[in-house]
Amino acid sequence: MNAIAQWVNRLSETLPRWLVVLLIFPLILLDGWLFLGFIDYFKQLIMIFIAASLLAFLLSYPASFLENFNVKHGYAVLIVFFSTIIIATLVALFSIPFLLEQLYTLQNRIPNWTESAELQLQQLGALISLDLTDWSEQIEITLQDQLQSFIVELPNFVLGTISNFLQIFFILILTVFLAIFYKGFLESTVEVWFPETGNQVLRSLRRNFNSYIVNQFALATSLTVVMIPTFWLLNVPFYLLFAVGIGIMGLIPFGAILTIFIIGLILTLKSIWLGLKVLVVALIIDQIIENTITPRLLGTLTGLNPIVVLFSLMVKARISGYLGVLIAVPIAATIKSTLRMASQKNNTSTAITNNNFDHETTVSETGIS
């Protein structure tokens, strides 16, 4: 790295700045292209590691609780792991078939609802003496195709490339090993990449992940628990599917609000009044939960501008899908804090060098006089 920096400095001293930029820019593009190719080739491995890391991180909290009762760390991890597997299996057996059935039924209902939306538009056109027949038919075809495509692709987006039992097996095994040995593994990895500022980077990484992941899971759980009875009281069709969808998408920034608008649009096809009612009530509940139960994360805990958050979400979605989006914000916050530490270190080194130079100059001038 120092050799590259010296080479760039020599170029900037001998060549115009614009020419240096033109020479370096293709190298940056080439490095980016090679990096994306590397990521795409090992995409499944990256997905497995991300999923296992998230699970190990979540298991560390109940495992730490058991350690307070003099349970060894390894045994605590195994107890929590197998308990979680049993509970998750029972929940999946009772909920996933029902959710898939609702998703399949919703997909079949979309054509009827789009026809209902067309009739509502025609009635609206009759009230205002305007012919909306052609426009409503075009909207019906477009909405039907887009919504059905969205519903079909939604499970693939959430699950990513984790689609077979072998990958699930590796995720579970890696989760156990990461949960048991994550401290030594993480510390050694950070020390290799950041030998001088490893402890600071490690503290920043833990702080960002703790504040972000825990709060996002609390937000998603709260949204799911509150939305299920609310949608049931509002007589919303497929209330469980919609409530769980909002909760799952609540794990990522802006995901809950975006999902609420999509659900409101879908229900508007069936009934304009129902869609607007669900949209308003769900947005109010979302804002109450985000501002009371869980703290606002964007720009506060992570210290990131919303534009940076959106960019990091798009990059991680491109690299590793939904699981990558889950960890995009804490990684971006850690990168920002690491760059800030490096900048402060460089400024400190420059200041020390300047002070030493001024001191030597003063001494030499005193000797001459």
Protein Blocks (a to p, Z undefined) as FASTA:
>chain_A
ZZmmmmmmmmmmmpcfklmmmmmmmmmmmmmmmmmmmmmmmmmmmmmmmmmmmmmmmmmm
mmmmmmmnopafklmmmmmmmmmmmmmmmmmmmmmmmmmmmmmmmmmmmmmmmmmmmmmm
mmmmmmnopafklmmmmmmmmmmmmmmmmmmmmmmmmnmmalbfklmmmmmmmmmmmmmm
mmmmmmmmmmmmmmmlmmmmmmmmmmmmmmmmmmmmmmmmmmmmmmmmmmmmnopghklm
mmmmmmmmmmpghklmmmmmmmmmmmmmmomklmmmmmmmmmmmmmmmmmmmpccfehpl
nopafklmmmmmmmmmmmnommlmmmmmmmmmmmmmmmmmmmmmmmmmmmmmmmmmmmmm
mmmmmmmZZ
